Amino acid sequence: MTSTAPLYSRASGDQLDALQAVAGPGARHILLGGTAQVDRDTTDAVGSRLWLVLAIIAGITFVLLFLMTGSVVVPLKALLLNVLSLTAAFGALVWIFQDGNLGALGTTSTGTLSISIPVLLFCVAFGLSMDYEVFLVSRIREYWLASGQADADNDRSVALGLARTARVITAAALIMAISFAALSGAQVSFLRMLGVGLTLAVLADATLVRVLLVPAFMHTMGRFNWWAPKPLARLHERIGIREAPHA
């Protein structure tokens, strides 16, 4: 059968619900096909374990950053700020491609985004932004450990760590942004959306987040940046990740 309801619309979903409610011959279960059903099955499959996957990623990231820094504040800050850069990219994708602004950059706006796009965007951009976080925080902690560990030393450590890593992070971000921007020239809407989203996420993370928000947050927190409960502090002393001493 055919339908005049726009694909991915509420009317299309209601029509699919009505078809699924029809009892099969002899009370047998009926399997439906078609693009609308495939989209619903994909959404259900991804959504059913999405929160578990996010929890695992956040948990592993938190543990590794704690083992590196000995702090519970820095890992929480990293997760929060990485989410901010990702939500900015998601918002841009919705504004451009879902709502059709800027001519949808040459694509056809359907009023929706494929669920695969935000999932792929999150996985790639989150990993890259966490790399930048490790570069920056490791240098800041290096200066912090070599200081008197007062509030003024925290500000100095942040400034020196940022100065030492800014060029590397900026160069890496530009390389990645250029590579992702190349996808934006593809004539396939999926690749164009992914390219634009990743480019915006990388640029936002390397500029607004690393250059402005991270130093501002760490300045505000002061010595509390490096705080951890005593049991966790003792655990870090035993199994924490440390750089090898210079020969």
C-alpha positions as CSV (number, residue, x, y, z in Angstrom):
1,M,0.0,0.0,0.0
2,T,1.0,3.6,-0.4
3,S,0.6,6.7,1.9
4,T,0.3,10.4,1.3
5,A,1.5,11.2,4.9
6,P,5.0,12.9,4.9
7,L,7.7,10.5,5.9
8,Y,8.9,10.9,9.5
9,S,5.9,13.1,10.3
10,R,3.5,12.6,13.2
11,A,0.8,11.6,10.6
12,S,3.1,8.9,9.3
13,G,3.7,7.7,12.8
14,D,0.0,7.6,13.6
15,Q,-0.6,5.7,10.4
16,L,2.0,3.2,11.4
17,D,0.5,2.7,14.8
18,A,-2.9,2.1,13.2
19,L,-1.5,-0.6,10.9
20,Q,0.3,-2.3,13.8
21,A,-3.0,-2.3,15.8
22,V,-4.7,-4.4,13.1
23,A,-5.0,-8.0,14.2
24,G,-3.5,-10.6,11.9
25,P,-5.3,-13.6,10.5
26,G,-5.7,-16.2,13.3
27,A,-4.2,-13.7,15.8
28,R,-0.8,-14.1,14.2
29,H,1.8,-11.4,14.6
30,I,2.3,-9.3,11.5
31,L,5.6,-7.8,10.5
32,L,5.5,-4.6,8.6
33,G,8.1,-3.2,6.2
34,G,8.8,0.1,4.5
35,T,10.9,3.2,5.3
36,A,8.7,4.4,8.2
37,Q,8.9,1.0,9.9
38,V,12.7,0.8,9.3
39,D,13.1,4.3,10.8
40,R,11.1,3.4,13.9
41,D,13.0,0.1,14.4
42,T,16.3,1.9,14.1
43,T,15.2,4.6,16.6
44,D,14.0,2.0,19.0
45,A,17.2,-0.1,18.7
46,V,19.4,3.0,19.3
47,G,17.3,4.5,22.0
48,S,16.9,1.3,24.0
49,R,20.6,1.3,25.0
50,L,21.6,4.9,24.4
51,W,21.6,5.9,28.1
52,L,23.6,2.8,29.0
53,V,26.2,3.6,26.4
54,L,26.3,7.3,27.6
55,A,26.7,6.1,31.2
56,I,29.6,3.8,30.3
57,I,31.4,6.4,28.3
58,A,31.0,9.0,31.1
59,G,32.0,6.5,33.8
60,I,35.2,5.4,32.0
61,T,36.1,9.0,31.1
62,F,35.6,10.1,34.7
63,V,37.7,7.2,36.1
64,L,40.6,7.8,33.6
65,L,40.7,11.5,34.3
66,F,40.6,10.9,38.0
67,L,43.5,8.5,37.8
68,M,45.4,11.1,35.8
69,T,44.6,14.2,38.0
70,G,43.7,12.8,41.4
71,S,40.7,15.1,41.3
72,V,36.9,14.5,41.1
73,V,36.3,18.1,40.1
74,V,38.4,18.2,36.9
75,P,36.7,15.1,35.4
76,L,33.2,16.5,36.2
77,K,34.2,19.8,34.6
78,A,35.5,18.0,31.5
79,L,32.3,16.1,31.0
80,L,30.1,19.1,31.5
81,L,32.1,21.4,29.1
82,N,32.3,18.6,26.4
83,V,28.6,18.3,26.5
84,L,28.3,22.1,26.0
85,S,30.3,22.0,22.8
86,L,28.3,19.1,21.5
87,T,25.0,20.7,22.3
88,A,26.1,23.7,20.3
89,A,26.8,21.5,17.3
90,F,23.5,19.7,17.7
91,G,21.7,23.0,17.9
92,A,23.3,24.2,14.7
93,L,22.4,21.0,12.9
94,V,18.7,21.4,14.0
95,W,18.7,25.1,13.0
96,I,20.3,24.5,9.6
97,F,19.2,21.1,8.3
98,Q,16.0,20.4,10.3
99,D,14.5,23.9,10.3
100,G,15.8,24.7,6.8
101,N,17.7,27.9,7.7
102,L,20.6,29.0,5.4
103,G,18.8,27.1,2.6
104,A,19.7,23.9,4.5
105,L,23.1,24.3,2.9
106,G,21.8,23.0,-0.4
107,T,20.0,19.9,1.1
108,T,16.3,19.3,1.3
109,S,14.9,20.0,4.8
110,T,12.6,17.3,6.0
111,G,11.9,18.7,9.5
112,T,13.8,16.0,11.2
113,L,17.3,14.5,11.5
114,S,18.3,10.9,11.2
115,I,19.1,9.5,14.6
116,S,22.4,8.1,13.2
117,I,23.8,11.7,12.8
118,P,23.8,12.8,16.5
119,V,25.0,9.4,17.6
120,L,28.0,9.5,15.2
121,L,28.6,13.1,15.9
122,F,28.7,12.5,19.7
123,C,31.1,9.5,19.4
124,V,33.7,11.3,17.2
125,A,33.5,14.8,18.6
126,F,33.5,13.6,22.3
127,G,36.6,11.5,21.7
128,L,38.4,14.4,20.0
129,S,37.4,17.0,22.6
130,M,38.6,14.7,25.4
131,D,42.0,14.4,23.7
132,Y,42.3,18.2,23.9
133,E,41.2,18.0,27.5
134,V,44.0,15.6,28.4
135,F,46.6,17.7,26.6
136,L,45.6,20.8,28.5
137,V,44.9,19.4,31.9
138,S,48.1,17.2,32.0
139,R,50.2,20.3,31.5
140,I,48.2,22.4,34.0
141,R,48.6,19.6,36.6
142,E,52.4,19.4,35.9
143,Y,52.8,23.1,36.8
144,W,50.4,22.7,39.8
145,L,52.4,19.9,41.3
146,A,55.7,21.9,40.9
147,S,54.1,24.9,42.7
148,G,53.3,25.9,46.2
149,Q,49.7,24.8,45.5
150,A,48.0,28.1,46.6
151,D,45.2,29.8,44.8
152,A,47.7,32.1,43.0
153,D,49.7,29.0,42.0
154,N,46.5,27.5,40.5
155,D,46.0,30.6,38.3
156,R,49.6,30.5,37.2
157,S,49.4,26.8,36.4
158,V,46.3,27.3,34.3
159,A,48.0,30.2,32.4
160,L,51.2,28.3,31.8
161,G,49.4,25.1,30.8
162,L,47.2,26.9,28.4
163,A,50.2,28.7,26.9
164,R,52.1,25.4,26.5
165,T,49.3,23.6,24.8
166,A,47.4,26.3,22.9
167,R,49.4,26.0,19.7
168,V,49.2,22.2,19.6
169,I,45.5,22.2,20.3
170,T,44.8,24.9,17.7
171,A,46.8,23.2,15.0
172,A,45.2,19.8,15.7
173,A,41.7,21.4,15.7
174,L,42.4,23.2,12.4
175,I,43.6,20.0,10.7
176,M,40.5,18.1,11.9
177,A,38.2,20.9,11.0
178,I,39.6,21.1,7.5
179,S,39.2,17.3,7.1
180,F,35.6,17.4,8.4
181,A,34.7,20.5,6.3
182,A,35.6,18.5,3.2
183,L,32.7,16.2,4.0
184,S,30.4,19.3,3.8
185,G,31.1,19.4,0.1
186,A,29.6,16.0,-0.5
187,Q,26.4,15.7,-2.5
188,V,25.0,13.3,0.0
189,S,23.0,15.1,2.7
190,F,24.0,12.6,5.5
191,L,27.7,13.3,4.9
192,R,27.1,17.0,4.6
193,M,25.3,17.1,7.9
194,L,28.0,15.1,9.6
195,G,30.7,17.2,8.1
196,V,29.1,20.5,9.3
197,G,28.4,19.1,12.7
198,L,31.9,17.8,13.4
199,T,33.5,21.0,12.0
200,L,31.4,23.2,14.3
201,A,32.0,20.9,17.3
202,V,35.8,20.8,16.9
203,L,36.1,24.6,16.4
204,A,33.8,25.4,19.3
205,D,35.7,23.0,21.6
206,A,39.1,24.3,20.6
207,T,38.2,28.0,20.9
208,L,35.3,28.8,23.2
209,V,35.7,25.8,25.5
210,R,39.5,25.3,25.8
211,V,40.5,29.0,25.5
212,L,37.7,30.6,27.5
213,L,35.5,28.3,29.6
214,V,38.1,25.9,30.9
215,P,40.5,28.6,32.2
216,A,37.5,30.6,33.6
217,F,36.2,27.5,35.4
218,M,39.5,26.6,36.8
219,H,40.2,30.1,38.0
220,T,36.9,30.2,39.8
221,M,37.4,26.9,41.5
222,G,41.0,27.7,42.6
223,R,42.6,25.0,44.8
224,F,39.3,23.1,44.8
225,N,40.1,22.0,41.2
226,W,42.4,19.3,42.7
227,W,40.1,18.1,45.5
228,A,39.1,14.5,46.1
229,P,37.6,12.7,49.1
230,K,40.3,11.3,51.3
231,P,39.6,7.6,50.4
232,L,39.9,8.5,46.7
233,A,43.0,10.6,47.3
234,R,44.6,7.6,48.9
235,L,43.5,5.3,46.1
236,H,45.1,7.8,43.6
237,E,48.3,7.7,45.5
238,R,48.4,3.9,45.0
239,I,47.2,3.5,41.4
240,G,47.1,6.9,39.8
241,I,48.5,7.5,36.3
242,R,51.7,9.4,36.4
243,E,54.2,10.5,33.7
244,A,57.5,8.7,33.7
245,P,60.3,10.8,35.3
246,H,62.7,12.5,32.9
247,A,66.0,10.7,32.4
